[in-house]
Structures are given as C-alpha cells and as structure tokens.
Amino acid sequence: MPRSAKYMIRVIHNMKHSAATTMLEAGIEINVIQKILGHFKYSINFKKMNI
C-alpha cells in the first residue's frame, strides 16, 4: 500500500474515534456510539476511547 494511503487510513481512523469521544462527552449513550462505530463489544469502545 502506498505511503499516502496508509496516512489517509490513519487520519480517518483518528477522526472516527475523536468523533466518538465528542459524542460521548455530549451525552450520547455508549450503545448508540457503539452502533455508529460498528463495534459489537463494549470493551472495544472503552479501550479505544480511553475510558
């Protein structure tokens, strides 16, 4: 994979999880955020969002 493609994947990944943290701070329930992210286990959400 070209270097620029790897960079874009990383940027998109970081944006996705930054948005999830913002939603959590805004009071959106974790199960709603879980569905948006496509994660099936709460433990994945908590680990990635540093909760």
WOGIHU-V579576 format. One record per helix or strand. SS is the DSSP state (helix for helix, strand for strand). FROM is the first residue (numbers start at 1). TO is the last residue. If there is no record, write none. Layout:
BEGIN
[[SS;FROM;TO] [SS;FROM;TO]]
END
This chain:
BEGIN
[[helix;3;25] [helix;30;37] [helix;42;48]]
END
